[in-house]
Amino acid sequence: MRRLTSLSVSLGLLSGCATVNPGPAFIDVQKGVAARTGQRTEWARDAAHQTPIGQAVKQLLQDELTVDRAVGMALLNNPSLQATFEEIGLSQADLAQASRIENPTFTGFVRYAEHLSGANYELSLVQNVFDILVQPIRKNVAATALEQTKLRVASEVLSLAAEVKEAFVTLQARQQLVTRLRLVMDVTETAATFARRQREAGTIDDLALENQLALHRQSKVDVALAEAEVRSDRERLNRLLGLWGADTTWRIASRLPDLPEQEIPMKGLESLAVAQRQDLQAARWGVDLVGRALALKRNTRFFPVGINVGINTEKDVVGERVTGPELSLQLPIFDTGAASIARLEAEHRRAQRQLEALAVNARSEVRETRDSMLAARDRATYYGQVLLPQRVRILDLTIRQYNAMFKGAYDLLLAKQAHVEAERAHVEAQRDYWIARARLERALGGALAADGPRGAKNETGAAAPVSSPVAEKEQ
């Protein structure tokens, strides 16, 4: 009995238990995020981590928010992202559990004879040997699941960064549009005032006056709607940044940034996305994970699920003791694992098809967002270099002819209104460009630097699985 106890302790020490600390796994995620976004993220697992995060957020709120500062704040403070980080803790705990072998089972019986004094004692200590045999494979499967989780979490971080950028530029554009709409409202107000005077003088009829008043009132409605949309856009950004209360009084730049002078290289973007997108890498690990589970089940389908080996000792009522080995097997007679294997085979095929679909979608997303970005750039450039200067010239010529009494006040007001509308369209084109650029970054799996996409290899600290030919084919 003592020898078996010592053997069980030795097996526990030799099982190579993994730590439950998810810190090292999260460091891999941090490195991957930093390489792809240039930003840092933190996991507020306890008060010791929460305090510096809160201080960093307060520091970021002291100055006017830029898009990069907003992304940095979201990666530190977004509650949903913090909840996603807990998936790393769950997978790390699963790995630690898979690294441990089952505890030995102790059984004891005491039976009393009906006509004799004394008692019959029986004790046994058994260990599941099958669990010990498959423990290295089980640990390997759990380690693969952890790698998949790290990639999936990192992909969620990149999605949040892209969403923050989109929300930020949407708010900036909306603020600029409100400014333009207020100018339109001022122009229509002037036109309405002038129309009233003309009606009093009898130079226009009631229909012309009502048309001018309707234009002015519609412009007031447009301003009110745009201001409500600004408030809604601010709240969307507040949610993404994890802000509430007094922290929601932040300020951002009043206008969108200018478009970059040169566009990033467009060659090879699809292949880059397939190679570096972390959701694709996670899907590859998913195929590998199910493949390992399937191989384990196939290789052990005819093994007894429970192979309990131990020692049994019994002392009868007359004091005689018998001791010997004990063996119990769960024989795979009625359930040979065929159903479980069929299920795993279906899951493996599904994972492969999902990987293929994800790769096809990734390529399509790159093409779509790239084309949208370039189209918005062309539109914004055309407005900025052609239409807006033309509207400025028309307005200037109209002012000159108005001063020379060749044009009336309505002509001047219409020219001013057309100029403001051209400015509005220019702002919308700039907004569409920056939104498409943020979506292209997400489609590529990394932020866009001045000289091209931020590239990164597999930053999780483990080699990408190569067990699936689908992963190789899609590259």
FENKA-V545463 format. One record per residue. N is the residue number from 0. PHI is phi as a letter, one per 40 degrees, with the letter a starting at -180 (none if undefined). D_FIRST is the distance of its C-alpha to the first C-alpha in Angstrom with 2 decimals. Layout:
BEGIN
n-><N N>
phi-><PHI PHI>
d_first-><D_FIRST D_FIRST>
END
This chain:
BEGIN
n-><0 1 2 3 4 5 6 7 8 9 10 11 12 13 14 15 16 17 18 19 20 21 22 23 24 25 26 27 28 29 30 31 32 33 34 35 36 37 38 39 40 41 42 43 44 45 46 47 48 49 50 51 52 53 54 55 56 57 58 59 60 61 62 63 64 65 66 67 68 69 70 71 72 73 74 75 76 77 78 79 80 81 82 83 84 85 86 87 88 89 90 91 92 93 94 95 96 97 98 99 100 101 102 103 104 105 106 107 108 109 110 111 112 113 114 115 116 117 118 119 120 121 122 123 124 125 126 127 128 129 130 131 132 133 134 135 136 137 138 139 140 141 142 143 144 145 146 147 148 149 150 151 152 153 154 155 156 157 158 159 160 161 162 163 164 165 166 167 168 169 170 171 172 173 174 175 176 177 178 179 180 181 182 183 184 185 186 187 188 189 190 191 192 193 194 195 196 197 198 199 200 201 202 203 204 205 206 207 208 209 210 211 212 213 214 215 216 217 218 219 220 221 222 223 224 225 226 227 228 229 230 231 232 233 234 235 236 237 238 239 240 241 242 243 244 245 246 247 248 249 250 251 252 253 254 255 256 257 258 259 260 261 262 263 264 265 266 267 268 269 270 271 272 273 274 275 276 277 278 279 280 281 282 283 284 285 286 287 288 289 290 291 292 293 294 295 296 297 298 299 300 301 302 303 304 305 306 307 308 309 310 311 312 313 314 315 316 317 318 319 320 321 322 323 324 325 326 327 328 329 330 331 332 333 334 335 336 337 338 339 340 341 342 343 344 345 346 347 348 349 350 351 352 353 354 355 356 357 358 359 360 361 362 363 364 365 366 367 368 369 370 371 372 373 374 375 376 377 378 379 380 381 382 383 384 385 386 387 388 389 390 391 392 393 394 395 396 397 398 399 400 401 402 403 404 405 406 407 408 409 410 411 412 413 414 415 416 417 418 419 420 421 422 423 424 425 426 427 428 429 430 431 432 433 434 435 436 437 438 439 440 441 442 443 444 445 446 447 448 449 450 451 452 453 454 455 456 457 458 459 460 461 462 463 464 465 466 467 468 469 470 471 472 473 474>
phi-><none c c c c c c c c c c c c c c g c c c c c c d d c c d c c d c c c c c c b g b b b b b c c a c c c c c c c c c c c d c c c c b c c b c c c c c d c c c c b c c c c c c c c c c c c c c c c c c c c c c b c c c c b b b b b b b b c c b b c g b b b b b a b b b c c c c c c c d c c c c c c c c c c c c c c c c c c c c c c c c c d c c c c c c c c c c d c c c c c c d c c c c c c c c c c c c c c c c c c c c c c g c b c c c c c c c c c c c c c c c c c c c c c c c c c c c c c c c c c d c c c g b a g c c c c c b b d c b c c c c c c b c c c c c g c c c c c c c b c c c c c c c c c c c c c c c c c c c c c c c b c c c c c b b c b a b b b b b c c c g c b b b a c b a b b b c c c c b c g c c c c c c c c c c c c c c c c c c c c c c c c c c c c c c c c c c c c c c c c c c c c c c c c b c c d c c c c c c c c c c c c c c c g c b c c c c c c c c c c c c c c c c c c c c c c c d c c c c c c c c c d c c c g a c c c c b h c c c a c c c c g b c c c b c b c c c c c c c>
d_first-><0.00 3.80 5.40 5.22 6.28 8.70 9.85 10.71 12.57 14.31 15.44 16.85 18.73 20.06 21.25 24.56 25.06 28.80 30.52 31.86 35.06 37.90 40.30 40.22 40.75 43.67 45.20 45.52 47.40 49.60 50.54 51.46 53.57 55.33 56.16 57.68 59.39 59.87 58.28 55.13 52.81 50.28 47.38 47.61 43.91 44.48 47.29 47.02 47.96 50.40 52.67 53.82 54.26 56.54 58.48 58.98 60.28 62.70 63.94 64.60 66.53 68.93 70.98 72.41 69.79 69.97 68.09 65.67 65.07 64.49 61.91 60.16 60.12 58.71 55.86 54.96 55.73 55.54 53.07 52.41 51.53 49.11 47.45 47.28 45.51 42.60 41.86 40.68 38.22 36.99 36.59 34.90 32.37 31.85 31.25 28.72 26.89 27.10 25.59 22.33 19.54 18.25 15.60 12.29 12.69 10.90 12.49 13.08 15.85 17.84 20.67 23.44 25.49 29.19 30.66 27.98 26.61 22.97 20.50 18.04 14.61 12.46 9.47 8.38 7.54 10.15 12.36 16.07 16.81 20.51 20.69 19.47 22.08 24.94 24.24 26.78 29.39 28.84 29.25 32.40 33.84 33.33 34.96 37.87 38.22 38.42 41.19 43.04 42.79 44.20 47.13 47.77 47.83 50.14 52.40 52.62 53.72 56.48 57.58 57.94 59.95 62.32 62.70 63.60 66.19 67.72 67.90 69.36 72.19 72.90 73.48 75.62 77.75 78.12 79.40 81.93 83.02 83.59 85.89 87.81 88.05 89.47 92.13 92.94 93.18 95.57 97.66 97.93 98.72 101.58 102.75 102.65 104.64 107.19 107.42 108.22 111.06 112.37 112.27 114.18 116.70 116.91 115.96 112.96 112.38 109.69 107.56 107.25 106.34 103.67 102.14 101.83 100.41 97.84 96.74 96.26 94.33 92.07 91.38 90.32 87.88 86.52 85.94 84.20 81.89 81.09 80.35 77.97 76.23 75.92 74.17 71.84 71.10 70.31 67.82 66.16 65.79 64.55 61.71 60.77 60.91 58.94 61.84 63.16 65.42 67.48 65.82 67.70 71.02 70.46 73.29 73.53 76.29 79.20 79.63 77.65 77.27 79.61 78.50 77.32 80.11 78.22 75.69 72.36 72.24 71.70 70.69 67.17 65.99 64.44 62.33 61.34 60.19 58.07 56.52 55.78 55.47 52.03 51.94 52.48 49.77 47.42 48.46 47.71 44.22 43.99 44.90 42.34 39.65 40.29 40.53 37.07 35.63 37.59 36.38 32.73 33.34 35.28 32.72 29.83 31.81 30.52 26.89 24.69 24.57 20.99 18.54 15.19 12.40 8.79 6.58 8.15 8.43 11.93 14.09 17.79 20.79 21.63 18.37 17.14 13.39 12.45 9.22 9.70 9.98 11.70 14.76 17.43 20.65 23.64 26.45 29.63 32.04 34.21 33.85 34.04 34.74 38.48 39.56 37.37 38.73 42.26 41.87 40.63 43.47 45.94 44.54 44.82 48.42 49.22 47.90 50.03 53.11 52.60 52.47 55.66 57.37 56.39 57.81 61.02 61.36 60.78 63.60 65.85 65.14 66.08 69.34 70.18 69.55 71.22 74.30 74.38 74.20 76.96 79.13 78.79 79.63 82.74 83.79 83.32 85.17 88.02 88.38 88.27 90.63 92.98 93.04 92.62 95.30 97.54 97.08 97.86 101.06 102.04 101.52 103.51 106.36 106.37 106.66 109.59 111.36 110.68 112.26 115.20 115.38 114.73 111.48 110.75 107.97 106.05 105.99 104.56 101.93 100.90 100.60 98.42 96.24 95.82 94.83 92.16 90.81 90.57 88.60 86.28 85.70 85.05 82.36 80.72 80.70 79.08 76.46 75.74 75.35 72.75 70.81 70.83 69.75 66.73 65.82 66.25 63.84 61.28 62.00 61.53 58.35 59.82 62.75 66.06 67.27 70.88 70.36 68.15 64.74 61.93 59.67 55.97 53.32 49.83 48.99 45.43 44.03 42.92 44.86 46.32 44.71 46.68 44.87 47.62 51.06 52.60 52.04 53.81 56.59 57.44 57.85>
END
